[in-house]
Amino acid sequence: MTRDQPDDIKPGDIYEDCAFHPVLCTSVDGDELEGISLIDASMPRACSIGHCGVIKLSVQDALAARTNWPTYLARRQAEFDAE
């Protein structure tokens, strides 16, 4: 289960972007987060803190996503659609 972490996201943290990718944060500039996908290394991945619904992830969540990306993606999309 992906857990919403209450702390602010800062460089070095892992967050889930609006495409459900676990992302290693490399930069925070006001409302914008930038980072590198831990799924396919795409970059820069950028999201708005206030508009994209990003959540901070644990290392365990990122590993679960990386281990079985199609299953993780389907689960997160279903959770999002149910909200």
KAZI-V559482 format. One record per pair of residues at least 24 apart in sequence whose ideal C-beta (glycine too) atoms are under 6 Angstrom apart, sorted by the first residue. I is the first residue (numbers start at 1). J is the second residue. D is the distance in whole Angstrom. If there is no record, write none. Layout:
# KAZI-V559482
I & J & D
I & J & D
This chain:
# KAZI-V559482
2 & 61 & 5
4 & 55 & 5
5 & 56 & 4
9 & 56 & 5
13 & 56 & 6
14 & 57 & 5
14 & 62 & 5
15 & 54 & 5
15 & 56 & 5
16 & 55 & 5
16 & 57 & 5
17 & 45 & 5
17 & 47 & 5
18 & 47 & 5
18 & 52 & 4
20 & 73 & 6
20 & 76 & 4
22 & 57 & 5
22 & 62 & 4
22 & 65 & 5
38 & 62 & 5
38 & 66 & 6
39 & 69 & 6
